[in-house]
Amino acid sequence: MRFSALVLLSLSLATPSLAAEKWEILPPTPAPIATDRSGEVHANGISIHYAVYGQGSPVVFLHGGLANTDYWGNQVSAVAAHHTVILIDSRGHGRSTRDSRPYGYDLMADDVVAVLDALKIPKADIVGWSDGGILGIDLALRHKDRIGKVYAFAANTLTSGVKEGVEKNPTFAAYIERAGHEYEAHSTTPKEYNAFVDQISKMWAEQPNWTEEQLKSIDTPILVVDGDHDEAIKRDHTEYIAATIPHAGLLILPNVSHFAFLQDPPLFNATVLHFLDEK
């Protein structure tokens, strides 16, 4: 499960250097990719939007907080050439609705299982970014019979793993502003973005808070991944997660941030496929 540093170095050196550092730039959100296999699952008191692409063993992509399925547009074609890709808008995000219950990772993980049930998928791998990576770990803890591998990018397992003042970082602040426009375009409650951010921020302030014992109980194959310039997650926390979950791999992607899948899609996609297809 562990990647060779030399392989990653060769991949990064193969890319010509640019005037601006990749990790300083927030590339555009990809346009949604058309599919005739999309719809809504009505479960857990809400409507959950999903889209399906490709053929093969199933892989669920779970986006970060405030985002939506469009953010995975640079990954779909690469991964769908080998796997069935399922994109899900988390509750209250993108085109999915929410109910009156507070946001929580357990609740959102149960939504993922509800989509798997509706699509009659007994087991799937997970690729998660940020909140999506946290959901992958939650699924490994509470629904391990429903998932195979977890590629957990830019996740945290304790609230203390997040850097103070991340919302003031220019790249992250630009993301929050962009997400507001996207929320207005996609949501069934387009004028409630500020309330949405407040409610999600309450979850972030309190969750996750898994103990070492909980993490040590995980026997799902997990690759713990982050960018070497992540604006949000502390490097030592990423290393802690990988060291605490038994047999977990650790992968640090070069010259990218919390938005690596946008900043260097070829590298991100190559590592996802290597991990998913590794025997």
MODARA-V103287 format. One record per backbone hydrogen bond with DSSP energy under -1.0 kcal/mol. NH is the residue of the N-H (numbers start at 1). CO is the residue of the C=O. E is the energy in kcal/mol with one decimal. If there is no record, write none. Layout:
nh=(NH NH)
co=(CO CO)
e=(E E)
This chain:
nh=(8 9 10 11 12 13 14 15 24 25 39 41 43 46 48 50 51 52 53 59 60 61 62 67 71 72 73 75 76 79 80 82 83 84 85 86 87 88 89 92 93 96 97 108 109 110 111 112 113 114 115 116 117 118 119 120 121 124 125 126 127 128 129 130 132 134 135 136 137 138 139 140 141 142 143 146 148 150 151 152 153 154 161 162 163 166 168 169 173 174 175 176 177 178 179 180 181 182 183 184 185 186 187 192 196 197 198 199 200 201 202 203 204 205 207 210 215 216 218 223 224 225 226 228 229 230 234 238 239 240 241 242 243 244 245 248 249 251 253 260 262 263 264 268 269 270 271 272 273 274 275 276 277)
co=(4 5 6 7 8 9 10 12 21 22 50 48 46 43 41 39 87 37 85 84 125 86 127 64 68 69 70 72 72 75 76 79 79 57 53 59 51 61 49 97 90 93 47 104 105 106 107 108 109 110 111 112 113 114 115 117 116 146 58 149 60 151 62 153 129 130 131 132 133 134 135 136 137 138 139 143 124 221 126 223 128 225 158 159 232 163 165 166 169 170 171 172 173 174 175 176 177 178 179 180 181 182 183 189 192 193 194 195 196 197 198 199 200 201 203 157 211 212 215 150 249 152 251 253 256 227 161 234 235 236 237 238 239 240 241 245 222 224 226 257 259 259 260 264 265 266 267 268 269 270 271 272 273)
e=(-1.8 -2.4 -2.5 -2.0 -2.4 -2.5 -1.2 -1.0 -1.3 -1.7 -2.1 -2.7 -1.8 -2.2 -2.9 -2.3 -1.8 -2.2 -2.3 -2.9 -3.0 -2.7 -2.6 -1.6 -1.6 -1.9 -2.1 -2.1 -1.4 -2.4 -3.2 -1.9 -2.0 -1.2 -2.9 -2.8 -3.0 -1.3 -2.2 -1.2 -2.6 -2.5 -2.3 -2.3 -2.5 -2.1 -1.3 -1.4 -1.8 -2.0 -1.8 -2.2 -2.7 -2.3 -2.3 -1.2 -2.9 -2.0 -2.3 -2.7 -2.9 -2.7 -2.3 -3.1 -2.7 -2.2 -2.3 -1.7 -1.9 -2.6 -2.8 -1.8 -1.7 -2.7 -2.6 -2.4 -1.6 -2.2 -3.0 -2.4 -3.0 -2.7 -1.8 -1.5 -3.4 -1.1 -2.0 -1.6 -3.3 -2.0 -1.7 -2.3 -2.1 -2.5 -2.9 -1.2 -1.3 -2.1 -2.6 -2.1 -1.6 -2.0 -2.9 -1.9 -2.4 -2.9 -2.2 -2.3 -2.6 -2.8 -1.6 -1.4 -2.5 -1.9 -2.9 -2.0 -2.2 -2.8 -1.4 -2.6 -3.0 -2.8 -1.8 -2.4 -2.4 -1.4 -2.6 -1.9 -2.3 -1.8 -2.4 -2.0 -2.1 -1.7 -2.4 -1.9 -2.4 -2.6 -3.0 -1.2 -1.6 -2.1 -3.0 -2.5 -3.2 -2.1 -2.1 -2.1 -2.7 -2.2 -2.2 -2.8 -2.4)
